Amino acid sequence: MRYELHYWDGLPGRGEFIRLALEEAGLTYVDVAREPAEQHGGTKAMMAPMKDRHTAYIPFAPPFLKAGDLLLCQTANALLYLGDKHGLAPSDEQGKYWAHSLQLTIADYVTEAHDTHHPLSTNLYFEDQKPAAKQRSAAFLEHRVPKFMGYFERVLAQNPAGDTWMVGDSRSYVDLSIFQIVEGTQYAFPLGVESFDDVWPRLAALRDRVRELPRIAAYLESDRRIPFNESCIFRHYPELDQKGLATGGKK
Ligand SMILES: N[C@@H](CCC(=O)N[C@@H](CS)C(=O)NCC(=O)O)C(=O)O
């Protein structure tokens, strides 16, 4: 199977959730935008399926994954497919759709994290919406981070198979995605979530467990891993970060 990941170059963004799954499954893939144009790569090649005038299957936005001739749009949809095909999700029906539900909730969180720096419009620069971004970030840290992280912590605590993995008794794409949102939140708001590990200890332990999975550890050391940066969903703007807001009720 030839896998092609179509995502913007230079930022981990939503593409990273799919990249982590491809890496953990040990799959060979082409990261189209990061390949040279002479080898049918680059941004134009990455976007080509979106511009195709002769197909019924038109992606709205990256990321999308091509699996041979199959086109998988939407991050959670691509992960549903990879989970099924490559043992990155439970195989029973409830487990499979439970993992998908959690991934969709992660997608909701990702959108809210993005909106902290672009609360008014994605078409405006951050600099043109700073006051609203400050207000939105404070509310995100005070209310939304505790609500989402408290929920994920509880899902982990109540997993009947034990609190090692989010779903069932082995690692799934959901664990990889939780790793990415915890790392991303800590990158963006180091002060706001400074007590993360005390407030949500199971998620902190899961983050560390994922980081040490042999394939993930090797990937994180490689140049395929793009560091968080200020073109990404999780951006560190010191003016949006406020000390100790996300406490989950623990002061
Ligand atoms: N719900 C989609 C969101 C896709 C999305 O928003 N992609 C961003 C980059 S992370 C993009 O390029 N958006 C362009 C646009 O919305 O106009 C998913 O989870 O894959």
The ligand as an ORCA input file, in Angstrom:
! r2SCAN-3c Opt
* xyz 0 1
  N     -12.125     18.983     10.443
  C     -10.928     18.955      9.630
  C     -10.278     20.334      9.708
  C      -9.270     20.557      8.610
  C      -8.635     21.921      8.724
  O      -9.170     22.853      9.327
  N      -7.448     22.042      8.137
  C      -6.713     23.286      8.195
  C      -5.241     23.059      8.475
  S      -5.012     22.293     10.046
  C      -6.830     24.001      6.876
  O      -5.982     23.911      6.007
  N      -7.939     24.739      6.732
  C      -8.190     25.525      5.569
  C      -9.561     26.150      5.659
  O     -10.322     25.811      6.573
  O      -9.843     27.002      4.832
  C      -9.979     17.854     10.148
  O     -10.039     17.544     11.355
  O      -9.206     17.294      9.368
*
